[in-house]
Amino acid sequence: MPALIFDLDGTLVDTVYAHVFAWQRALAERGMSIDGWRIHRRIGMSGGLFARALGRELGRELSEAETSAIQDRHGELFRELMPDRRALPGARALLATLRARGVVHAIGTSGRRPEIDGSLEALGVPQDTVDVARGDVARAEPEPDLFLECARRLQAPASDCFVVGDAVWDLLAARRAAMLGIGVLTGGYGEDELLKAGAYRVYRDMDELHASLDELGVAA
């Protein structure tokens, strides 16, 4: 039976646009104006790549000190904007089904603690659920480190793992990890974008994925 590895923001919890606004405000406070849609296209990237991408938008590189300060302010603003998190439709039910069926699964996220704690709580996942955050690995998406660490903790071969994510960065990381990628539309990317990034299947949301587990070889 395959193992399932889930991205968090935009895949299991409705947090993508709060992240966009928090980044936009953190940048604006330092006199850096960037359109929200440009930020949205980079949500889910590792912090270093995100900073370099912002530098291209601004026409100059961000220093390490600037990057660190903006990241810290983003975290503060995000927690203010989202003191309570909302699981996306079907996410809690799907995870409960996987637990009931004994399907091994994990959550791998480029988010950092403590920002992700409220999201995990909203999903109602037990404390023994495998979750790997940005601080647990050297690099995040589109590098494969997060998902490879999830597989290691699950004791599952990469070839037996599906990665479920809402962004092209998740699917690129899945390909680099030699895992099959599953796309969902709940993060704002289109089906064609996710397929071009390497998705094996694309579903509307966790409800549709839940109803289609047989397509992934997950036993009833």
Residue pairs with C-beta under 8 A, 6 or more apart in sequence:
1 103
1 104
1 217
1 218
1 219
2 103
2 160
2 161
2 162
2 216
2 217
2 218
3 103
3 104
3 105
3 106
3 151
3 154
3 156
3 160
3 161
3 162
4 98
4 103
4 104
4 105
4 106
4 161
4 162
4 164
4 216
4 218
5 105
5 106
5 107
5 108
5 147
5 150
5 151
5 154
5 161
5 162
5 163
5 164
5 179
6 12
6 105
6 106
6 107
6 108
6 163
6 164
6 165
7 44
7 107
7 108
7 109
7 163
7 164
7 165
7 166
7 167
7 170
8 15
8 107
8 108
8 109
8 111
8 116
8 119
8 120
9 15
9 16
9 19
9 43
9 44
9 109
9 111
9 119
9 166
9 187
10 16
10 43
10 44
10 88
10 166
10 167
10 186
10 187
10 188
11 88
11 91
11 164
11 165
11 166
11 170
11 184
11 186
11 187
11 206
12 87
12 88
12 91
12 95
12 107
12 119
12 123
12 206
13 85
13 86
13 87
13 88
13 91
13 119
13 122
13 123
14 85
14 86
14 87
14 88
14 186
15 78
15 82
15 85
15 119
16 40
16 43
16 166
16 187
16 188
17 40
17 188
18 78
18 81
18 82
19 43
19 74
19 78
20 36
20 39
20 40
20 43
21 36
21 77
21 81
22 74
22 75
22 77
22 78
22 81
23 39
23 43
23 70
23 74
24 34
24 36
24 39
25 77
26 70
26 73
26 74
26 77
27 33
27 34
27 54
27 70
29 73
30 66
30 69
30 70
32 54
32 58
34 54
34 57
34 58
38 57
40 188
42 49
42 50
42 53
42 54
43 167
43 187
44 110
44 141
44 165
44 166
44 167
44 169
44 170
44 187
45 53
45 110
45 140
45 141
45 142
45 169
46 110
46 134
46 139
46 140
46 141
46 142
46 143
47 67
47 71
47 110
47 134
47 140
48 67
48 139
49 142
51 62
51 67
51 70
52 61
52 62
54 62
55 61
55 62
62 70
75 112
75 115
78 115
79 114
79 115
79 118
82 118
83 118
84 118
84 122
85 118
85 119
85 121
85 122
86 122
87 122
87 123
87 124
88 186
88 205
88 206
89 205
89 206
89 207
90 205
90 206
90 207
90 208
90 209
90 210
91 123
91 206
92 123
92 124
93 206
93 207
93 210
94 206
94 207
94 209
94 210
95 105
95 123
95 124
95 125
96 124
97 103
97 210
97 213
98 105
98 218
99 126
101 218
101 219
101 220
103 218
104 154
104 156
105 129
105 130
105 154
106 129
106 130
106 131
106 132
106 150
106 151
106 153
106 154
107 120
107 125
107 129
107 130
107 131
107 132
107 150
108 131
108 132
108 146
108 147
108 149
108 150
108 163
109 116
109 131
109 132
109 133
109 134
109 146
110 134
110 140
110 141
110 146
110 169
111 119
111 133
111 134
112 133
112 134
112 135
113 133
113 135
116 131
116 133
120 129
120 131
125 131
130 150
130 153
130 154
132 146
132 149
132 150
132 153
134 140
134 146
136 146
136 149
137 145
137 146
137 149
138 145
139 145
140 146
141 167
141 169
141 170
141 172
141 173
142 169
142 172
142 173
142 176
143 173
143 176
144 173
144 174
144 176
144 177
146 173
147 158
147 161
147 163
147 173
147 174
147 177
147 179
148 158
148 177
150 161
151 157
151 158
151 161
151 177
151 179
154 161
158 177
158 178
158 179
159 178
159 179
161 177
161 179
161 180
162 179
162 180
162 181
162 182
162 200
162 216
163 170
163 171
163 173
163 174
163 177
163 179
163 180
163 181
163 182
164 170
164 181
164 182
164 183
164 184
164 209
165 171
165 174
165 181
165 182
165 183
165 184
165 187
166 183
166 184
166 185
166 186
166 187
166 188
166 189
167 187
167 189
168 189
168 193
168 194
168 196
168 197
170 181
170 183
171 181
171 183
171 194
171 197
171 198
171 199
172 197
172 198
174 180
174 181
174 198
175 181
175 197
175 198
180 200
181 194
181 197
181 198
181 199
181 200
182 199
182 200
182 201
182 202
182 203
182 209
182 216
183 189
183 191
183 194
183 195
183 197
183 199
183 201
183 202
183 203
184 202
184 203
184 204
184 205
184 206
184 209
185 191
185 194
185 202
185 203
185 204
185 205
186 204
186 205
186 206
191 202
194 202
195 202
201 212
201 215
201 216
203 209
203 212
213 220
214 220
